[in-house]
Amino acid sequence: MFLQVTQRFQAPLAEVYRWCTDFQDTDPSLSRIRLRTRAVLNRRGGAVDMEETGVMGFPFAAKFHVDLRPPAAWDADGQSNMGRTHNTYRLSPEADATRLDMTFEIHLRGPYRLMGPFAHGFIRTRIAREWADYARAMETQRERRRGGEEPQPVS
């Protein structure tokens, strides 16, 4: 299954890259649409290994290896109980925003393969909603900083 999603952030490219690739344990900006937990296992050079749990129709537990490609890209390879995925993330500057183009090459396994034809729209919608939440969380944090407030966790 191949999916493409685009999200716009109202911030400069360098700031969006930092924000999107600053993986943290118990990140307060996790959208709660798909992700429930994140644990960073290893961070070395331009690579990050982490575990995530969440719900994508069914509960999942996944391990991801992320290759950072500054200043405007990163790739992630994941393995979960549902299958494996290769994701790409590419940032592009726009007049007053930054566009993030994402691709998800998902290979479901076992009984989840049977749901592939029906799951495409569902998975794409969940991923799009999740990234819209991330963009709102980032923009809220930026507004608070401009207003002199300390950033608050997003729930």
C-alpha positions in Angstrom: 0.0 0.0 0.0 1.4 3.4 -1.0 0.1 6.6 0.6 1.0 10.3 0.1 0.1 13.1 2.6 1.0 16.8 2.6 0.9 19.1 5.6 1.7 22.8 5.8 3.3 24.5 8.8 3.2 28.2 9.4 6.9 28.4 10.2 10.2 28.6 8.4 11.7 25.4 7.1 14.6 25.2 9.6 12.2 25.5 12.5 9.8 22.9 11.1 12.7 20.5 10.6 14.0 20.9 14.2 10.5 20.5 15.6 9.6 17.4 13.5 12.9 15.6 14.2 13.3 16.4 17.9 12.0 13.0 19.0 11.5 12.9 22.7 10.2 10.3 25.2 6.7 11.1 26.3 6.6 14.0 23.8 3.7 16.3 24.9 3.0 17.0 21.2 2.0 13.4 20.3 -1.3 13.8 18.6 -3.1 11.0 20.4 -4.8 10.2 17.1 -2.5 7.3 16.3 0.5 7.5 18.7 0.1 6.7 22.4 3.7 6.4 23.6 7.2 6.9 22.3 10.6 5.9 23.7 13.9 6.9 22.2 16.2 4.0 22.4 19.3 5.4 20.8 20.5 8.6 19.2 23.7 8.7 17.3 24.9 11.1 14.7 22.1 11.4 12.1 20.2 8.3 13.3 17.5 7.7 15.9 16.0 4.4 17.0 12.7 4.4 18.9 9.7 2.4 19.9 6.2 3.7 19.5 2.8 2.3 20.5 -0.5 3.4 19.2 -3.7 2.5 17.4 -4.2 2.3 13.7 -7.6 0.5 13.7 -5.8 -2.1 15.8 -3.2 -1.6 18.6 0.4 -1.7 17.4 3.9 -1.7 18.8 6.6 -0.6 16.4 10.3 -0.1 16.3 11.6 2.7 14.0 15.0 3.5 12.6 15.1 7.2 11.5 17.8 8.5 9.2 18.0 12.3 9.5 18.9 14.2 6.3 19.3 17.8 7.3 18.3 20.4 6.4 15.0 19.3 4.9 14.4 15.5 4.9 14.3 12.3 7.0 13.4 8.7 6.3 12.0 6.1 8.7 11.9 2.3 8.5 9.5 0.6 10.9 8.6 -2.9 11.9 5.4 -3.7 13.9 3.0 -6.5 14.7 1.0 -5.3 11.7 3.9 -5.3 9.2 6.6 -3.0 8.0 6.8 0.5 6.5 9.2 2.8 4.8 8.3 6.5 5.2 9.9 9.6 3.6 9.5 13.1 4.8 10.5 16.1 2.6 10.2 19.8 3.5 9.9 22.6 0.9 9.7 26.3 1.6 6.6 28.2 0.5 5.9 31.9 0.5 4.6 32.1 4.0 4.9 28.4 5.2 6.7 25.2 4.9 5.2 22.2 3.1 5.9 18.7 4.3 5.4 15.9 1.7 5.3 12.4 3.1 5.1 9.0 1.6 4.3 5.8 3.3 5.1 2.4 1.7 3.2 0.0 4.0 3.5 -3.8 3.8 0.9 -5.4 6.0 1.4 -9.0 7.0 -0.6 -11.9 8.4 -4.3 -11.3 8.8 -3.7 -7.5 8.3 -3.0 -8.1 4.6 -6.6 -9.0 4.1 -7.6 -5.5 5.2 -5.2 -3.7 2.8 -7.8 -2.8 0.1 -10.2 -1.5 2.7 -7.6 0.2 5.0 -6.1 2.6 2.5 -8.5 5.5 3.0 -8.8 4.9 6.7 -5.0 4.9 7.3 -4.5 7.9 5.0 -7.2 9.9 6.9 -5.6 9.0 10.3 -2.1 10.0 9.2 -3.4 13.3 7.7 -5.3 14.1 11.0 -2.2 13.2 13.1 0.0 15.6 11.1 -2.6 18.4 11.2 -2.5 18.0 15.0 1.3 18.3 14.9 1.1 21.4 12.8 -1.4 23.0 15.3 0.8 22.0 18.3 3.8 23.6 16.7 1.9 26.8 15.8 0.4 27.0 19.4 3.9 26.7 20.8 5.2 29.4 18.5 2.3 31.8 19.5 3.0 31.2 23.2 6.7 32.0 22.8 5.8 35.2 20.9 3.4 36.2 23.6 6.1 35.6 26.3 4.4 32.5 27.7 6.2 29.3 28.5 5.2 26.5 26.2 2.6 24.2 27.8 2.1 20.5 27.0 -0.5 19.9 24.3 -3.1 17.4 25.4 
